[in-house]
Amino acid sequence: MLQDAFTDVYTKFKLHFYQRVFDRIMERETTLTTVETFCMEIIYALKSPTVSEFSAVANISSPNAAYKINNLIKKGYLKRIQSDTDKREYHLEVTDKYMDYYNISYQYMDTVMKRIEERFTPEEVKTLTEQLRIVADELMPEINLK
């Protein structure tokens, strides 16, 4: 029962995102391939990772990661920023161009969050928030977000 409910919510978020992506593809507004979209999702979720952190999470070789990163930089979705503390290290940051693309997903999430706040009491929203934080922080240790 819980699994079915969670799967329904997760699936609806994914489907909404895919619908918006396909809309953009049909309008030829995007130049990201499917694999590049997944790479950008990983990089954004990791919040300014190094190339090696990205390649480890994506489970791809460093040369393959470098190739994908260079393509994303050329397309204007990503930039490489030199570390302030270690000049040999570079961090990957998404650009405004990517955020415009990415916001097609988050605009819907904002809509759903507003509906949650309208539908439930503040106490229920607080409980849901606490439960989601426990799931993210304690019950999903395989995925480490900074």
Number of C-alpha atoms within 10 A of each C-alpha: 6 7 7 9 10 11 12 12 11 11 12 12 16 12 13 15 20 14 13 14 21 14 13 15 14 10 9 9 12 14 14 19 10 10 10 16 17 13 21 24 14 16 25 20 13 19 14 19 21 20 19 17 16 25 20 13 15 14 10 13 13 15 11 11 19 16 12 16 23 15 15 21 17 11 13 15 22 22 18 18 14 14 12 9 7 8 9 8 14 18 18 23 21 20 14 12 12 21 13 11 18 17 13 17 19 14 12 14 15 12 10 13 13 11 11 15 13 11 11 12 11 12 9 13 16 13 12 14 12 12 12 13 12 12 12 14 13 10 11 10 10 7 11 11 11 8
